[in-house]
């Protein structure tokens, strides 16, 4: 992710499946992460000011001693649980605050292997969007640490841009794109 967090552990994805919720697994996972981070400056995680798909819930982190230390547009928040009060606070890199890509023709999706489902959704689902809307679709897989750390979004797992502007961090399906289309597409003519 495009953050500066020297000597911090970063939690990329913290999720407990629905049928296992409420059984204490989340607390156990977080406690294990804290144990694994012994000797570090703290733990960092990305979230949002309100609940959003594919982002861990902020209220859960706050309940366990995390606090917001930085923000990036349009709604991302960086949370930290500090173990070393003298360590510098983690920050999103300036690149994460751009929310735009240079390619301003059609749909551009940046993604990584951080989620095992992105390959499917950047394949068949984007093909269906391209066919249905007749717009160019470009897939950009971030494969190196440097690419991810310099990404133009705070969420490198999956981010979609239409005509150069950030649209969503949510993995797109054709049905989801159908709903979004009216919010950012301008009539031609």
Secondary structure as UniProt FT lines:
FT   STRAND          3..4
FT   TURN            6..7
FT   STRAND          8..11
FT   HELIX           18..20
FT   TURN            21..22
FT   HELIX           25..36
FT   TURN            37..39
FT   STRAND          42..48
FT   TURN            53..54
FT   HELIX           58..63
FT   TURN            64..65
FT   STRAND          67..72
FT   TURN            73..75
FT   STRAND          76..82
FT   TURN            85..86
FT   STRAND          91..92
FT   HELIX           94..97
FT   STRAND          107..111
FT   TURN            113..114
FT   TURN            116..117
FT   HELIX           118..120
FT   HELIX           121..125
FT   HELIX           126..133
FT   STRAND          137..141
FT   HELIX           145..149
FT   STRAND          158..162
FT   TURN            163..164
FT   STRAND          165..168
FT   HELIX           174..184
//
